[in-house]
Amino acid sequence: MLKSTLLAYCIAEWDCYLEAIAKTAINNCPQTPPHPAVTNAINYAVFGPGALPSTFINSIEAAVLTWSEIRSEVWPVTNIFNGNPALRNFSNLIRSTTTAVGCASTVCINKVSSACVFSQPSLVARGRARNGEYANENAPPASRMDLLEYDCTAEQYALNHVSSCDRHQSAAASRPGYEENIHILETTATDFLGALQNAVATWSNELAANGIPSNEIYTLQVSQRTEKTVTRVTKVGYQLIVEQSEEFCDEICRRNKDGKEQ
């Protein structure tokens, strides 16, 4: 029996990117669960020919009920997941640090599969991001990680710029109130999602590769570095637009100046 102190948190945000990962996981209804992504948790269920007709109609609901069935298991007295595989799916459902989820289901021949992919706190939030300023040091845990909101104005500014494929930073006057990241991927041997992932990975790597002072204060001196730059990682996590040309992919990430740098 769960302790009375256990708190269940509602997940308020549906994430289309996580849904896309879930859709990939259920392709062709594999019998065994797919390997989870490094940065996400995933629950997977497949129901065969003996399943009730209602399961084929509402397979995600049926999967959630299956993942929640832990009456035969012993819940840790600490209310902290202890690595028991039989509790993993349920733990993913109720984890308080989850901020978003995306689910998908598909019907194959005589069976149906469902998957839900859950967000996890970033390495920065958990104090596990390597700080390249010093050997063997992680950046301290973030004291505040605001949830992001999609900004259609930022998207339009990004679209206006990336459509030109000029390979240069846009003028500040063309995006009043917003800052910008730009990334050039010198290949078209990828799709738009791959181009975006490459851009974000490149920007995010600045912290590990170049680092910041241990106090994690982004000073004017840090912002004016000509080497070991970390100007782009402070803006990662905001709107992204991609335009593909014959020679390269140009990704732009914009953020409002009033938003928190992270």
N, C-alpha and C positions, 0 to 999 in steps of 0.2 A: 504494500500500500504506500502511496506517495505521502510524504510528510505534509502536514497541513500548511506548512510555510511555503510550499512550492507555489511560485507565481507563474501564471501563463500570460504571455504577451501576444497581442494581436499584431500581425504584420500588415502594415497599412499601404505599402507600396508594391504595385505590380511592376515588374521589370521586363521589358520586351527583349532585352539582351539575354537575360537569364532564360526567358521563354525560348529563344532561339537555340540556346545550348540544350535545353530539354528536348526540343524537336529533333536535334541531331542524335541525342541519346536513344530515342525511341525508334529511330529509322529501322524498318524491317523487323521490329519486335524481337530484339535479341533475347535469348533465354536467360543469360547471365547479366547482372548489372554492369553498366559501363563504368570505366574508371573515372572517378571524380576529377574535376579540374583542380589545379593547384590552389586556386583562390576561392573555390566554391565548394559547398557540400551538395550532394545529390541523393535523392531517394528515388528508387526505381521499383516498379511492380509489373509483372506480366501475368495475365489470366488466360487459361487455356479453354479448350472446348467445353469443359464441365462447368464453366462459370454461368451464373444466372444471367438471363437476358438483360436485367437491369444493370449488370456490371458493364456490359458492352455499351450501354447508353450513357451511363455516368461512371466511367472508369476512373477518373481522377478522384471522385468522391469515394469510390470503393477502395482505391489505393490508400487514401488518407485514413480510412477506417482500419485497413490492414496494418498500416504503420503505427497506429495508435493502440493496437492490441498488445498490451504488455502485462496482462494480469498474471501470467505464469512466471514472470521475471521478478527478481529482487531489485528494487530501486535503491541506489546508493543513499546512505543516511545523510551524506553531505549535500545531496541534491546537485552534485556535479557529475557529469558523464565520466564513467570509469573505464571506458574502452570496451565494454561488453557489446559485441556485434548485435545482439538481440535488442539492444536499447538504442542503437545508433539512429535509426530512422525516426523514432519518437523524439529523441533528443534534438534532432535537426528541426523538428516541427515546433518545439517549444523554446528553443534557444533565445534568450532575451536580447542577444546582441545582433540577431538577424534584422536587417532593415528592409529587405526586399526579397521577392520570390517570383519565379516564373515557372509555369507548369505546362505540360502538353501531353496529349494522348493520341494514339493511332490504332486503327483496326487493321490487322493482317488476316491471313487465312486461318480461321478457327481460333484466333487469339487476339487479345488487345493488350497494349502496354501503355503505361503512364510513367511520367517522371516529373519531379519537381526539383528545381535547382535553387539553392538558397545563397544569399550573400553572406559574406563573413567580414568581420572588421579588417581594415587594411593593416598591413605590417606597421605603418606609421602609428595607427591608433593603438596598437598593442605593444609598441616599443621594440619591435623586432626588425625594423628597417636599418640596414647597415649604413653607418655614417662614414663616408669616405675621407673625411677630414683627418681622422685618427685611425690608427691600426687597431683592429679588433674592438671597435666601439659601435654600439647601436645608438641611433637617435632615441631620445627619451620618448615615452608614450605621449601622444598628443593630449593636451588638457581639454581640447574642444574640437570636435569634428562635426561640423554642421552638415545636415542632409542637404543635398543639392536639389535645386528645382530647375526644370527645363525652361529656358528663356528663348522665346521665339524671336525676339529682337536680335539677340546674339546670333541665333541661327541665320537670320537674314543678312546680318553684316558679314558673317563667315561665308555665306553663299555668294554674296556680291563679290567678295575678294577672290575666293578660290576659283570662281568661274573664269577669271581672267588668266589663270595659270601663269602669273608673272614671276613666280618664284622669289618674291621679295616681301618683306614686312609691309603691311599696309600703313598708310598715313594715319596718325592718331585722329585727325579731323574726320576721317571717313567712318569712324566707329566711336563717336563721343561717349565717354563713360565706360568704355570697355578696353581691356588689354587683349593681347593675342599671342598665341603660339603658332609657329608655322613649321612644317616638316616636309622635306622633299624625299620621296622614295624613288630611287632611280631605277625602277622596274615596273612593269605592268603585269608581271607574272603572279598576280594575286587578285583577290576580289576586294570590294570596298571595305568589308569588315576586316580583312587581313591588313589592309593599308592603315586603318584606324588603330588596330592593335599594335602595329609596328610603331606608329607615331607615339602612342601613349607609353609603350615600353621604353622607347628612346628617351622621352622626357622624364619618365619616372626613374630611369637609371642614373640621372644626374646626382641624386643624393648619395647613392652607393659609390659612384665613380669619383665624384668631386668633393662632396661633403659640405657641411656647414659647421660653425662653432658649436661647442657642446651645449651652450645655453639656448640653441635653436632660435636665436634672434636674427631676423633677416634685416641686416643693416644696409646703409647706403654703400659702405665699403664692399660688402658681399655682393650687392647688386651690380657693382661696377667692375667686377673681376673681368679680366680679359682671358684668363685661363681658369680652369676648374670652375666653370660657370654653373650656377644652379638657378638661373632665372626662369627656366621653363618648367621645372618640376613644381615650382610654387603655384603654377596655374593649371596643373593637370587635374582633370576630373570634371571639366565643364564641356560646353557644346563642341561637337566635332562635325565637320562637313568635309566631304571628299569629292574631288573632281578628277576624273581620269583622262589623261591625254595619251598620245601614242608613245611618248617617251618616259613619262614619269607620273607619279601620283603626288599630289600636293594636299597635305592635310592641314587644316586650320583649327585651332582650339581657342575659343574666346571665353572670357570671364568678365563679370562686372567688377569694376574697381571697388564697389562697396562690399563685395563678397569677401569672405575670409580666405587668406592665402593658406594653402596647405601643401 
